[in-house]
């Protein structure tokens, strides 16, 4: 569903789109230091997607950073609590939004996990959008605005507390969804 990588300097593949971000007002006001650095689209700005969600994989990489001076605790994205935090929103020309987020992770057993993001560290959360699109109602071909966000309202669960709460989002960018077999435009 998604892959998580914590690193100090994330690499961006050639041909990828790296989209700037808006610093989260909630995080800034609270002085907690979590920022949305950028939304990377390593597969570019063209997603091949057809009926029944048949198409090419399309990766969205959310890059978060601790811009503060103290460590920040975040839910482990592979757990139920953390899987609910990231999302990508596609908005078509009419303003209709399609929300893409990891499918809920069932709580199998045990205590939820949290990870600490040190000051200056970044966290990459990768969402494979083809895996999270609704197979019965995939977005139709067309031009879209894409925006990602990371939001959490749960500060504590079981024995874990002090988890960052707030909401931060990337800047918007344009992508195009095309049906399978569509030719690339000549440049």
N, C-alpha and C positions, 0 to 999 in steps of 0.2 A: 504494500500500500504506500508506504513512504519510507525513506531512508534518512537517517539522521547522522550528521557529521559535525563534530565540534572542532573548530580549528581557529588559529589566530589570523590566517590570511587565506580566505577561500579563493580558489582558482576559477576562472570563468573560461569555458571553452571558446575557441574561435567561432565566429559566426553567431554567438549567443547574444541575446539582448540583456543588458544590465540596466534595470530601471531604477531610478532614484527613489527615495522614500520620504515620507513626511514623518517628522518626529511626533510621537504620540503625546497628545496634550495631557492625558491622564498620567502617563509616566513622568512627563516633565514637571507637572504641577506637584506630583508626589515626591519628586526628587529621587526616584528609584532607578533612573538611568537606563532603562531598556529602550532601545531604538530599533526601528525597522530600517536597516541599512539600504536594502534594495530587493527587488524581485528580479531574479535572473530567469530568462527563458532560453535555455541552451539549444532548443530546437528551432529558434527563430520566431518569426511573427506569423507563421502560416501553419495551421493544424489541419491535417487531412482527417475528416470525420464524417461518417455516413450514417444511414439508418441502422438501428440496432447497436449503435456505438461501435460500429466496425470502422477501423481506421488505424492510423499511425499513433504510437505512443507520443505523448506531449508532456514534457517535464516542466514544472514550475518549482524554482528553488527560492525559498524565503530565507533571507539572510538577516538575522537579528544580531544585535551587539549590546554588550554592557558598556555604556558610555559613562557610567558612574565610577565612584571610587570604592564602592563596597560590592561584595559578591551578591548575585541575584539568584534566587532559587526558582526553578521552573519545573513544571510537571514533566516527567519522562514521556516523550511523545509516543512511545510504544505502549503506554498504559491507557486505560480508559479515560482518565482525567486529561492527560496530555493530548490524546488524539482529537479531543473536542476543541482544541485551541486554534489551529491553523485553518484557514479557508481561502478559497479563490472565488471571486465573483466575476462572472461574464455578464456584461450589459449590452443588449443589442440596440439598434438604432431607435427602436420604439420605447426604450427604457425598461424593457423586460429583463429581470435579473435571473441568472441561473447560478445557484450556489453550489460549488464543488468543494467537498471536504472529505477527509478520511472517513471511512465507514466506522461506526462505533466499535470499540474494542471491548469485548465482554470481560468482566472481572472474573477470571478463572479461580483465583484463590490468592490469599495474602494481602499484603499492604501495598498501596500504590507507591510508585517510585518518583523521586525528584532528582534533579541534577542541579549543580551549582555552576553558574556562569561567572567566571572571575572577571574583575575589572579589565576592560580592554579586549576581552575574548569575544569571538563571534560564534554563532550557532547557525548551521544550515539545516533547514528542514525541506526535504524534497518530496513533492507530491506528484505522482504520476497521474495526470488528469484523465487519461483513458480508463484507468482503473476505478475512478470515482464518479464518472459521468453516469447518469441514469440511462441504462440500456433501453428502456421503454420510451424515453423522451429526451434524446440527446439534443443539444442545441443545433438548429438547422444551419446550413451554410450562410455565411454573411460576414459583415464586419462587426467587431465587438470591441468594447473597452474591457480590459482585464485589470483587476486590482486584487491584491492579496492583503490579508489581515491576520493578526494574531491577537486573540482575546482570551482572558481568563477572569472568572469571578469567584473561583474557589480557592481561598487562601489556606485552607486546612482540610485534611481528610485522614482519618484514623490517627496515627501517631505523627504525621507530617504536618508541620505548620510553617508559617512565614513564607509561603509561596507568593511570588509576584502576582498582583492583580492589576488589570487595566486593559486597554485596547490600543493597538498601534496598527498602522496601515501603510502600504506602499503607495507610491504615486500611481496614477492610471496610465495605461499604454494601450495602443490599438493592436489587435490581432485580426486575422481573417481565418474563418473556418471554411474549408473547401471540401467538396465531396471527393470520394476516392476516384482516381482516374483524371482529376482536373490537372491541366497543364500549368506549369509554373509560368508566371508572366515574364515576358522578355524585358530585359533591362538595358 
